[in-house]
Amino acid sequence: MSEKLANSELNKMYQIIKAFNEGLLVNPSEEWELEYHDEPLVDKRGLNILLKKIEKLLSKGEVEQIKRKILRRRFDIFNNEIDENVYNIIEKAFNARKTIEIAYFDMNSAEVKKREIDIYHKTRKYIVAYCHLRLAIRKFRTSRVVSAKLTNKPYTIPHDFNRNNY
């Protein structure tokens, strides 16, 4: 199946890549560009249309490989961006000593995996918790928690738990 790109779409792609290559485009979702210029170089709607067309031209394997590469960059150790809604749920779970269901990005597989955890210690950067999947205490990077859901399952922190061991 060969999906053709319209000349206007090729024009837009060239503009985006050229601007990026020259360091003029770092974050296409920033609004400042509209205030200074008559029109933005990139708009999300236009990008999504182009991405879908390009995706159809690539094999499923190529698309998956690219998506994994992008996700690994998003959740890299240098990206410490924390979803505040998720962190609020983490705090509630810890304070109430309730098990929490999380979707956690795994760097090795580049996939989001569901887990149930009991939080024993937390900071803004890390969570030390008992993982019901691994049946062991694990350390989770807070910025890799994609979503969180509070459960009604209570837990207690073992008396011999020492956060300095993690």
C-alpha positions in Angstrom: 0.0 0.0 0.0 1.6 3.2 -1.1 0.2 6.3 0.5 1.2 9.5 -1.3 2.1 12.8 0.4 0.6 15.9 -1.1 3.0 18.7 -2.1 1.7 20.9 0.8 2.6 18.0 3.2 6.1 17.6 1.7 6.5 21.4 2.0 5.5 21.3 5.7 7.8 18.3 6.4 10.8 20.1 4.7 10.0 23.3 6.7 9.9 21.4 10.0 13.1 19.4 9.3 15.0 22.5 8.0 14.0 24.6 11.0 14.9 21.8 13.4 18.3 21.3 11.6 19.1 25.0 12.0 18.2 24.9 15.8 15.1 27.1 15.3 12.7 24.4 16.5 13.2 22.8 19.8 9.7 22.3 21.2 6.9 22.7 18.5 4.2 23.0 21.2 5.5 26.3 22.6 3.1 29.2 22.2 5.7 32.0 22.1 6.2 31.4 18.4 2.7 32.7 17.6 3.3 35.9 19.6 6.4 36.7 17.6 5.7 35.4 14.1 2.5 35.5 12.0 2.1 31.7 12.0 3.8 28.8 13.8 6.2 26.6 11.9 4.5 23.5 13.4 1.1 22.8 14.8 0.1 19.6 16.5 -2.8 18.8 14.2 -0.7 19.1 11.1 2.1 17.1 12.7 -0.3 14.3 13.6 -1.6 14.0 10.0 1.9 13.9 8.7 3.0 11.3 11.2 0.1 9.0 10.4 0.9 9.2 6.7 4.6 8.5 7.2 3.7 5.7 9.6 1.7 4.0 6.8 4.8 4.1 4.5 7.0 2.3 7.1 6.8 -1.3 8.2 5.2 -2.1 11.5 8.6 -3.2 12.8 10.2 0.1 11.9 7.4 2.1 13.5 7.7 0.0 16.7 11.5 0.5 16.8 11.1 4.3 16.4 8.4 4.5 19.0 10.6 2.6 21.5 13.6 4.9 20.8 11.4 7.9 21.4 10.0 6.5 24.6 13.5 5.7 25.9 14.4 9.3 25.3 11.3 10.6 27.1 12.0 8.5 30.2 15.8 8.8 30.2 17.5 9.4 33.5 18.1 13.0 32.5 14.4 13.6 32.2 13.0 14.1 35.7 9.7 15.5 34.7 7.1 14.2 37.2 3.3 14.1 36.5 1.9 16.1 39.4 -1.4 14.2 39.3 0.4 10.9 39.5 2.7 12.2 42.4 -0.4 13.3 44.4 -1.8 9.8 44.1 1.6 8.4 45.2 1.5 10.7 48.3 -2.0 9.7 49.1 -1.2 6.0 48.8 1.9 6.4 51.0 0.1 8.4 53.7 -2.9 6.1 53.8 -0.7 2.9 53.6 -2.8 1.7 50.6 -1.5 -0.4 47.7 -1.2 1.5 44.5 -1.5 0.3 40.9 1.0 2.0 38.6 1.8 1.9 35.0 5.6 2.0 34.9 7.9 2.5 31.9 10.5 -0.2 31.7 13.7 1.0 29.9 14.8 -2.5 28.8 11.7 -3.4 27.0 10.6 0.2 26.3 7.1 -0.7 27.3 4.7 0.4 30.0 4.0 -2.4 32.5 1.3 -2.5 35.2 2.4 -3.2 38.7 0.9 -3.2 42.2 3.2 -1.7 44.8 3.3 -0.9 48.5 5.3 2.3 49.1 7.8 2.0 52.0 9.7 5.2 51.3 9.4 8.0 48.7 11.1 11.1 47.6 10.3 13.3 44.5 12.9 11.3 42.6 12.4 7.7 43.8 9.9 5.3 45.3 11.1 2.3 47.4 8.3 -0.2 47.4 7.3 -3.8 47.7 6.4 -4.9 44.2 3.7 -7.6 44.0 4.8 -8.6 40.5 8.4 -9.3 41.5 7.6 -10.3 45.1 10.5 -8.1 46.3 11.3 -4.6 47.4 12.3 -2.5 44.3 13.3 1.1 43.6 11.2 3.0 41.1 12.0 6.3 39.4 9.1 8.6 40.0 9.4 10.2 36.6 8.8 6.8 34.9 5.4 6.3 36.6 3.0 7.0 33.8 -0.2 6.6 35.7 -1.3 5.6 39.2 -4.5 4.4 40.8 -5.2 4.1 44.6 -6.6 0.8 45.8 -8.4 -0.1 49.0 -5.8 -2.8 49.9 -4.0 -1.8 53.2 -0.4 -2.7 53.9 2.2 -2.2 56.7 5.8 -1.4 56.4 8.0 -4.2 57.9 9.7 -3.2 61.1 13.1 -4.3 59.7 12.8 -2.1 56.6 15.8 0.2 56.1 15.5 2.7 53.3 19.3 3.1 53.3 19.6 -0.4 51.8 18.0 0.9 48.6 
